[in-house]
Amino acid sequence: MSRESIQQSLKLFIVLSRAQRSINDRVNKYIAEQGLNPTEFAVLELLYHKGDQPLQQIGGKILLASGSITYVVDKLEKKDFLVRVACKEDRRVTFARITEKGKEFIESVFPEHEQGIDELTSILTEEEKMTAIDLLKKLGKHADGVK
């Protein structure tokens, strides 16, 4: 690899990291204003959009270490946003299920959440968004395959 290629790769990494941090900071600020942390919000959003989920699989779906899931689920359960439900077929499996209160909460905050994300990305045209999506998917898939 040429020195120029390495410099471009480092610059891409820095720009990508800073952009991601800036966007996450804004989104996480909104989530905190709603009384949740980003992980709690992600679990609630997952349950709202995808239905009941085995506790053992939630971490992989929202990119969270499995040890933290119990803590997050406990906090959401205390707020009456979800309940644990035993699996009838396999007693080793427990599902998380969003409650009516949890649904009402997500339905009250999600429109503003998605509007905020749209506002943050509104600097890009629809074509630029598609290009960015394609390029970032390509980059992520390649990174997943590098040993």
HUKADA-V554371 format. One record per pair of residues at least 24 apart in sequence whose C-alpha atoms are under 10 Angstrom apart, sorted by the first residue. I is the first residue (numbers start at 0). J is the second residue. D is the distance in whole Angstrom. If there is no record, write none. Layout:
<<I;J;D> <I;J;D>>
This chain:
<<15;135;10> <21;119;10> <22;115;10> <22;116;8> <22;119;7> <22;120;9> <23;116;10> <25;115;9> <25;116;9> <25;119;9> <26;112;7> <26;113;9> <26;115;7> <26;116;7> <26;119;9> <27;112;10> <29;108;9> <29;111;9> <29;112;7> <29;115;9> <30;108;9> <30;109;10> <30;112;8> <33;104;9> <33;107;10> <33;108;8> <35;74;10> <35;75;9> <36;71;9> <38;62;9> <38;63;8> <38;67;9> <38;68;9> <38;71;7> <38;72;10> <39;68;9> <39;70;10> <39;71;6> <39;72;8> <39;74;8> <39;75;7> <39;80;10> <40;71;10> <40;75;9> <40;105;9> <40;109;10> <42;68;9> <42;71;8> <42;72;8> <42;75;9> <42;81;10> <42;95;9> <42;97;9> <43;72;9> <43;75;8> <43;80;8> <43;81;8> <43;95;9> <43;96;9> <43;97;7> <43;98;10> <43;101;7> <43;102;8> <43;104;9> <43;105;7> <44;97;9> <44;101;9> <44;102;9> <44;105;7> <44;106;10> <44;109;9> <45;97;9> <46;81;9> <46;95;7> <46;96;7> <46;97;6> <46;98;10> <46;101;9> <46;102;9> <47;96;9> <47;97;6> <47;98;9> <47;101;8> <47;102;6> <47;103;10> <47;105;8> <47;106;9> <48;97;10> <48;102;10> <48;105;10> <50;94;10> <50;95;9> <50;96;7> <50;97;8> <51;81;10> <51;82;10> <51;83;9> <51;84;9> <51;93;10> <51;94;6> <51;95;6> <51;96;5> <51;97;7> <52;83;10> <52;84;10> <52;92;10> <52;93;8> <52;94;5> <52;95;5> <52;96;7> <52;97;10> <53;83;9> <53;84;9> <53;85;9> <53;86;9> <53;92;7> <53;93;6> <53;94;4> <53;95;6> <53;96;9> <54;83;9> <54;84;10> <54;92;8> <54;93;6> <54;94;6> <54;95;6> <54;96;10> <55;92;8> <55;93;8> <55;94;8> <55;95;10> <56;94;9> <57;94;10> <57;95;9> <75;101;9> <76;101;10> <80;104;8> <80;105;9>>
